[in-house]
């Protein structure tokens, strides 16, 4: 595996990144006079041509620009032959569902007004940040490729996501505002569809699992020693030869365990006097210890299996007492949850243990419910209430049906989620005019994204499962996976051309990638996986994850077209039931034909990881994570993993001021190889000086410089703002506007000279950038 990862890493730096760089260097920028310019040759962008004038910029922005102009650093960057490009600028939009999407809509507006957005080479998004990032990419692609208005291309690009004061907001704003409640935009029937999708998945998931439960039930019935059983003669014969209900296998394994302990003691005594140079006893101790561990696991496993006939007899007794399957399944599930909560209350001082207890009991309840089904079917077979032939026929029929019609992607919630996101965020304008109608771009492919004027988009997801060659990475249970215009993949799976991936699995497009990046809840969630709940989450169809063709398995179109007709018949993106079973049992690996992807935040929630890998010289981070305690968890996790994986150290200044709400920005330095230093401008969704938002003494020269009272008013009614749960994906008008306005205000205060803005507001209402 180590050699394979090294090979994939070599391909990344020799093929993938140079191809991305071609598109970056072909990009055009619009200066503050509205003219289209070629991207600067391998160097930093010409900020003086694209940004607002120096005296209108904030001190933090000017400090950042000046620090990038350091002559010593410029020489180091230009002379380092290992650098692909010495002047890349990256922008990150963090995860956080629609909260992040709406906050970053405001950030985009401020960045557009300042001219900073024109200088961005890479846009790296995660989860909710990907909603608005994909909306921006889609709208920019539509503006560039609209042949009817080719002569107005530059004007159309410059006007997107801007708003002239006094005018009704442009159609892209109105569209996003109308779809703030994107999961159920029309209420009524839309609201019912959400639980209906979950219910459909639960039923179909049960049909996948049921055949295996029936097989287990038939085995239990066959081994039953009950005198009521049709198979009691066979079971009695097994018991007479020592294979019945007396746990013979378990007892044999216990004897073997005793022998292992004796062998361990003898090995230690025989080798303790050997010289250190010849002493290889540690090898034998390690082998014996491993054998003991396997032995103990086998004892527990065999005991559970051999206890099943006794469990069946116990179940039959309960049935005779009038306790039904419904009572045992439903009531047992409820009792398990209630008891776990009560026990957690008793030991509340041990919060970690109590949480694990609650989670463990809830997770076990799903397995218990399946076990009850097995017992009930076994009881019916033993008492001849159900025909053995009928169960066999049903089992074969279900397995055949599942094999040829079942799809792990179809039953998951992701497709519904993807369609809703697409309707809300993927669009283009019919013409460059502000109030032109919106056209949905639901089928827009990743490979069709136009980066002539837009930054190169990286959509971050988490690749679940697989073993790492580095032990320290095993706790992550996943790694970063990207979708982009040219290539898609990860170090573990390798990379393939995105166009080939789209051809191999037609469901992959911009909308699907955006939904995968925002698949916040799933049985397997990278480092956020809760193992006791994997089975339960899968059975209850709480599955926003998606199975994608493994990049290492992608074949070109010629190979695909040469397939036999019967292979072509099933050549689609239907992922068979075996993948759902892998998901159910948490047995996911990265070498199979399809890989499991979920929310990018299950690995790293800012999108910073990939930009540092590309050695961007300036990285702007817009962090809209829920962080009411000011711990900066997403940023700290990213810094830790970057230093661990790449050996690149990141230092930050200004986080304490953000924590105490004195400001909403911080600065950072990225210490690359050979003394090269990159810069970070970090923006956080935080309410600074809340009293300032209560009133405005003078009118602002910008309609979106929101020192308006409605932000503070919304927070007074919703104290958790701006850190409301990502689980709330149903925004109303006030909530949408509060987050959008806060995003604009935070970005504006970070980029613009506030004294200059107030001075100008007293004499001018112009909303255009000053020349």
N, C-alpha and C positions, 0 to 999 in steps of 0.2 A: 504493500500500500504506500509506503514511504516513497518508493521510486515513481509510482504513478502520480502522486501528488507533486513531486518535484517536476515531472514531465508537464503536468498541467500548469504549474506555476511558470515554467519556462515559456509555454505557449501564451500565457497571459501577457507576459512582458515583451515577447518577440512578435506576436501577431495581434492580439486583442487591443492592447493599449495603443500601438502605433496606428491601427485602423481608426480607433476613436479620434486620435489626434488629427488625422486627415480632415475629419468633419469639423473639428474645432477650428482649425486653421482656415477653412473655407468659409467660416462664419462671417457675417457682416454685422456691423454695429451702426447705430444711428446716433449722431452727435447731437448736441443741444440745439443746433440750428435745424434739425430734422433731415439732415443729409445722411445717406448711407455710405459708410466707409468700410474698407477691407479690414479684417482683424489684423492687428499688428503682427509682424514676424515674430519668431520665437523670443518673446520678451513680455513684460507686463503690458496691459492695455494702456492706452494714452488717456489717463483719467481726466486730464485737463480739457480734452475735447468733448468728453461725454458726460461728465458730472456737472452739476450746477457750479457757478463761480465760487471761488475760494471763500469769499466773505459771507456767503450764504450757507456754508457747511458748518456742521457742529465741530467742536473741539475734538471729540472722539474720532470722527471721520477723518479730519485733517491729520491727526496724530497717526492714524493707521496708514494713510497715503504717504506721509512723510517717512515713516519707518520703513516702508517698502522701497524707498528711494536711496537707502543707505548704500554708498559706493562700494564698501568692502563686501557687503552681502551680494550686491549686483555682480561683482567680479567672481565671487565663489559660485554663484548659480550659473553664470555663463561659462566658466571654465571646467565645471564638473561634467565629464563626458557621460556619466551614468544617468544624467537627467534627460528625460524625454523632451521636456519643455520647461524653461525656467520662469514662466510667468503665468501659470494657470490660475484661474479664479473659480472657486466653487461655492455653491450655495446649498445649504441643507434646510429642508423642511421636516420637522420631527413628526413622530407619530402622535396620536391623540384623537383619532376619529374625526367627526365633524367639528369638534372644538378646535382642533389644529387646522383643519381646512379653512374654517371661517376666519380664525385669527390670522392665518397666513395670506388670506385674501387681502386683508388690510395691509399686511407687510408688503405684498406685491405692489399695491397702489403707491405706497410711500417710496419704494425702491424705483418704480417707474418714474415718479415725479423727480426724484433726485438724479436720475440717470445711472444709478448704480447697477440696475438690472441689465443694462446694455453691455456691461463688462463681464457678465457671468458666463464662463465657458462650460461648466458642469452644473446640472441641477440634480442633486441626490435627495430622493424622497423616501419616506417610510410611512406606511399606513395612512392616517388621515392627511399627512402632508402630501401624500401621493394623490389624494383626491384633487386638490387644487393644483398640484404640479401637473397632473395629467390634463386638467382643464386648460391650463395655460399652454401646454404643448399642443393640444388638439386645436385650440383657437388660433395659435400661431401658424400651425400647419395649414389650416383652412384659409388663412389670410394670404399665405404665400402662394398656394396652389390655385387660387381663384383666377383663372385665365381671363374671365370677363372684365376684371378690374385690374389687370396687370400694371396699368399706368399709375394706379393709386396704391401699389403694394407698400411702399415706404410709409405713406400716410396711414394706411390701414394698420400696419404693425405698430406704429408709434401711438395710435389712438386706443389700442386695446387696453382694457383695464385702467382707463383714465376717465376723469369726470370733470367737465366744465361746470364751475359754480353757477347756479341759477338755472341750469338745464335739468330736465328730467333725466335720471340716471340712464346710461346706455343699456342696451338689451342684455348684454352678458351679465351685468349686475342684477338686473331684474329677474333673469332666469335663475341664477344661483339663489337669490332670495326666495323665489317661489318654490324652490326645491330644498329648502332647509330641513323640511321634514321628509327627507328623500325615501325613507323606508315605507312610508304610508302617506304619500303626498295628497291623496284625495280623501283620506279618512274612510269611514264606512267599510266597504268591501276590501279596500287595501289593508285595513287593520286586521281583518279576519284572515287574510292570506298568509300573514306571518306565522301564526300558530298552525295554520293548515299545512304549510310547508314542513314544519317540524313533525307534525303528526304523520304525514305521508312517509317521511323518512324513517320514523320509528317503526311503522308497519313493515316497510320494505327491509329494514335492517333485521327485524325479527324473523322474516322469511329466510334470510341468509343464515342466521344462527340456528334456526329450528331444526334443520336436518341433522346437525351434529348433536343436538340435544336428544333427538329421537334415537340416534345410534347408541348414545350412552345409555339411554333408558332401556333399550332392548338388551344391552349387555347386562345391566343390573337385573332385569327381569329374568334373564337366563341363569344368573348366579343365585337367584333367590332361593332360600331354603324353606320358605313359608309353605305349610301344608295346603294352603289355598291355591298355591301356584300351579299352573299347568306344567311348569318346568321343574317342579320340586324333585322329580326323580333324577334328572340330570344334575341338579345342584347337590342332592344328597350323595350322589356318586363322587362328585368332586370333594365333598366334605370327608367321605370315607377314606380317600387316598391322601388326606392331609392338606387339601387346598380349599377348605371351606371357610367358615367364619372364625377361625382360631388364629388369624393373623400369622400364618406360617412364613410368608415372605418377609414380613416386618421383623419377626423374631430372628430369622436368618441374617438379616441385615444388621440387627443389633449385635449378634455374635461376631459378625465380620468387623463391626466397629471396635469391639473389645480386642480383637486380634490386631487391628491397626494401632491401638493404643500400646499394646505390648510390643509390637514391632518398633514403634517410635522410641520407647524406653530402651530397648536393646540396642538400637542404632546409636543413640546418644551415649550409652555406657561404653560401647565398643570403639567409639571414635574420639572420645574426649581426651585421650592421652596421646593422640597422633600429633606430630609436629605441624606447625601452622602451614608449612610449605606443601605438605602432603594431605592436609585435612580437607576433604571434599564433603564432609558430613552435612554441610548446609544444603547441598543439593538434595541429599536423601531426605533431610528434615522437611525441605520444601515440598518434595513429592508426597511424602507421607501426610503432611498437613493438608495438601490439596485432596488426597484420597479420603481423609477424614471428613472434610467439608462436603465432598460429593456423597459420602456414605450417610451423613446426617440428613442431607436433603432427600436422599432416596428413602430413608426411614420414614420421614414425614409423608412423602408422596405415596409410598406403598400403604401406609396406615390409613390414609384418607381413602384410597381405592378399596382396600379390604374392608373398610367400615361401611361401605355403601349398602351391602345386603342388610346389615343391622339397621342402617338409617331407613331403609325401605320398610322393615318390620315396624320400626318406631312410627313411621308415617302412617302405615296401615292402622296402627292402634289409635292414632289421633283421629283418623277418618271415622273409625268406629265410634269414637266419642262425639262425632258431629262437627269436627273442625275441618272446614273446607279449604280448598286451594285458595279461594279468594281471601279468606281470613288470614291464612298463613302468608300469602304473598303481599297483599296490600297492607294489612295491619302490621305484618312483620316489618315491612319497609318503614312504616310510620314509627313503630316502636323503636327500631334501630336508630332513627334520626333523633327522636325525643330523648332516648336514653343517652345517646352520645352528647347531646346538648346539656343534659343534667349533669353528667359526669364532668364535662368541661367546666361547668359552673363551680363544681365542688373543688376542682384543682385549678381555679382561675389564676392563681399565683404562678403556676407553671404554664405560661401562655403557649409556649412552643409545643409542649406535650399535649395541652388541651386541644390546640388546633389540629395536631396530627391525629388525635383521637377522633375528633369530629369527622375529619376528612376520611380517615380509615373506615369508620363505621358506615358513613354514607356510601363510600365506594364498595364496601362489602355487600351492602344491601342489594346491589344489582346482581352480583354473583349469587347471592342467596335466592333471589327471585328465579333465576335460571335453574338453580338446583331444585327448587320446589316443582318446577315444570317437569324436570326429569323424574322426580319421585312420583308425581301424579301419573305420568304416562306409564312408568314401570308398574305402578299399582294396578292400572287398568289392564295391562298385559297379564300380570300374574293372576288376577281374578277373572280373566277372560271376558272382561267388559269390552275390550277392544281387540280386534283381530290382529295377529302378528303380521299377516299378509297385507292388511290395510296400512299398517305403519311402514312396512318396507316399501310399499307402492308409493305412499306419500313422500317418504324420504327420497326415493329415486326421482320422483316427479319434481320435487322442489330443487334438488341439486341440478337437474337438467335445466329447469327454468332459470335458475340463478346464473348458471354458467353461460347461457346464451343471451340473456336479457339483462342481467344485473349489472349495475355500474356504480362504483363507489362515488364517482363525481356527480352522477345524476341524483342520488339520494341525499347528498350533502346540501347544505343551505347556500353554498357558495354561488351557485348559478343564479338563484334569486337575488342574492346580495349584489352580484356583479351587474345584473340587469338594472337594478335600481340605481346603482352608482353611475352606470353608463348614461341613463336618462338624465341624471342630474348634472353630471360633470363633463361629459364628452360632447362637444358641440363646436360649431363654427358659425360665423355670421354670413348671411346670404350676400352681403355687400359690405363695403368698408364704412358705410354711414352709421352713426352712433345708434340709431334705433332700428336698424335692419333686423328682420326676423332671424331667429335662431334655427339652425339645422342640426339635427342630431347626427353624430358621427360614430354610431354604435359599432360599426364594423372596422373602424380605423385600425390598421395593423401597426405594430411597433416598428416594423421595417419601413413603413411609409411616413414616419415622423420626419418633418422637414426641419433641419437645424441650420438653415441658411441665416436666419435672424435669431433663432431661439437657442438657448443653451442645450448641450447634449444631455439627455435625460437618463438617469440611472434609477431604476425602480428596485428597491431593496426588499428582499423576502428572506425567510429562514428555511434552510434545508434541514429537515428533521431526520434524526437517526444516523446510523453509521458509526463505526468505531474510528477513533482518532489514534494516530501513531504517537501522539503526545498525551500522556496520562492526565495532565492538567486540563486538557480540553474536554475530557469526558463528562464533566459536570455541565457543560454547555448543551449537550445533547443535540447539537446542530451547528451550522455555520452559515455565513452570509451567502446569498444567491442573488444574482442581479438579472434583470431584464433590461435590455437596451436596444437601440435601433440596429446595431451591427451584430452584437454577440450576446448570448445569454448563457449563464452557467455559474459554476463555483470552482474553487480549487479542488474539491473532492470529486466532483463529477466531470470536471473538465468543461470546456466551452464549445459551443457550436454556433454557427451562424443563425441569427434569429429568423431569417427567412426560411432556413431549412426546418427549424422547429415549428414555425407556423404551417409549413407544408405538411409536416408529419402529423401534427395535431392541430387541426383547423380551428379549434375553439380558442387557441391562444391568440390574443390580440391585446391592444392597449387596455381595454376594459377589464379583461380577465386578469392581466398582470396587476392592475390597480387593485382589484378585489382581493387577489392573493396577498398582496403586500399589506392589506388591511384586514386579513383573516384573524381577528383578535382572539377568538375562542375556538379551541379544537382539542381533541383528546391528546395530541402530541404537539407541544408548543415550545420546542427548544429548551432553553434553560428555565422556562416557566412551567414546564410539564409537572403536573401533580400525579405521580404514578398511581396512587390508590384510586384516582378518579378517571383514569384512562378508559376503563371498561364501561363505566356508567355514562360518561360523556358521549362515547361512541354509540351506545345503545339508545340513548335519548336523542340522538342525531344533533347534538350541539357541535356541529362540524362545519366550520367556515373554511377549513383547509382545502387544498386541491392537489390532485395527482397529475403531475406533468411528465411528459416523455423525458427520459434521462438523456441529457446532452451527449453522453458517451455512447448512446445507442442510436443516435440519429443517423439515418442513411440519406444519401442524396436522392433526388427525384428519379434518376435513372434506375437505381437499385430498387426503388419502390415500385416503379412501373413494370419491372420484370418479374414481379411476384406472381404466383399461381392465382387463378381466379378465385379459388376458395379461400385464399388468404386475404385477397382484396375485399372479399365479402365482409370480413370482420375487421378490415383495416379502417378504424376510426378511433376516436379518442374515448371509446368506452373502456373503462377500467374495470376489470372483472371483480367478482366477489372476493377473491383471494386477497385483494388489496384492502378491502374493508376489514377482513379478518386480521390482517397484519396491523391495521390501525387499532382494532379492538383490543388486541393483545399487546400493543406497544412494540411489536416486532418489526420495526421499520429499518431497512438498510438502503444504502445508496448505490448498490450494484445491480438492482433489479431494473426491469424495463421502464418502470414509472417511479418517480421519486415524490415524496410528500413535502409540500411547501405550505408555509403558514406566514403569519404576520412578521414583517421585518423586525418589529420591536421585540420579538422573541429571541433575537440575537443582539441587536444594537438599535436603539430607538431614535437616533438622531440622523443617521445617514453619513456620519463623519468618517466611519471606518474606511469606506471605499475612496473617499476624497484624499485621505492621508496616504492610502496605498498608491494613489496617482500623483502624490507629492505636489499637491496644489500649493502655491505660494501664499495665496490669500483664501481663507475659508470663512464664509459668513454663515453663522448658525442661527436659525430661528427656532427656538425651543418652546413648544406649546404643551409640553407634558403637564399632567396634573401633579403639582408639587407644593401642596399647602404648607409643608413643614420646611421648605427651603433646603432640601438635601441634595438637589441636583443629581439625582440617581442616574439618569440617562447619560449625562455628561461624564460623571465619574466612571461609570461602567465602560464607556467608550474610551476614555483616557487609559484606564487599566488594561483593557484588551489590546489597544494599539501599542502600548509599551511592551506588553508581554509578547505579542505576535510579531511586531515589526522592529522592536527595539527603539522606537521613536518616542521621545519624552515630550509631553505637553504641559506647559505651566500656564496658570490663569491668574489674573488680577482683577479685582472688582466684584467677585462673587459675594463677599460679605456685604457690600453695599446693596446688591440685589436682594439678598436675604432680608435685610432690614428696610427694604423698599425705598432706598434713597435714590436709586437709579434702576434702569431696566437693561443695562448693557454691561459687558465686561470685555476685557482684552485677553488674548492668549498668544503664546509663542509655541511653534512646533519645531522641535530640534531634530532636523533630519541628519543624514550622514554628512561627513566632511565639513562640519561647521555651518552648514546652511540652515537658515532659520526662516520658517514661514510664520504668517500672522493669522490670528483668529479674531473676528469681531462677533461677539456672542450676544444675542438678543433674547430676552426671557419674557414670557407672558406674565407680567406682574403689574399690579396697580401701584404706581408710585405717587406719593403725596396725594392721597385720595381727596383731601380737602380742595385741591386745585381743580377737581373735576366738577365742583358744585355750581360754578358760574363762570362766565366769561365777561371780562370788563369791556373789551373791545372786540369788534368782529374780526375773525381771522381771515387772512387772504386765501384760505384754502377751506373748501367745504368739508374736507375730511380731517381737519385738525381738530380732533374731538375733545375739547375741554368743555363738553356739554354735560349737563346734569344727568342725562339719562343713563350714563354708564354707572355713576355712583348710585343712582336710584335703583338700577337693576341689582347692584351688589347689595344694597340695603335690604332688598327683598330676598336675595339669594346669597347668603354670606359665604358660601363655598366658591363663588365666582372669584377669579377665573380658573378655578381648579375643579370644576364639576366633573363627575365621573364620565369616562369614555363610554360607559354603558348607555348613556343617554344619547341616542342617535336620532331623537325626534325634537329638533329645535323649533321653537315658535319665532314669531317676528322679532320680539324684543330680545330674545336670547341671541339670535343670529346677529342682530345689529350691535349688541353689546360687545360680542367677541370681535366682529369686524372692525368696529370703531377702536377698540383697545389695540388691536394689531396695528392699525394705522398710527395711532397716537404713540405707541412705544417705538415704532420704527422712525416716525417723524422726529421725535425727541432725540433719537440716537444719531440721525443723519443731518438735521437742519439746525442752523444757528437760531436759537429761540428768540434772542433779542432782536435780530434782524427781521424775523417773522412778525413779531409784534409791532415793530416800527413800521413795516410796510403795510400791515393790516389797517393802520389808521388812515392810510391815504389811497389804498388800492384794493380792488377785489379781483385782480387778474389771477387766473389759475394756471397760466402757462409758465413754463420754465423761463427764467431770465436768461438772456443771451450774454 
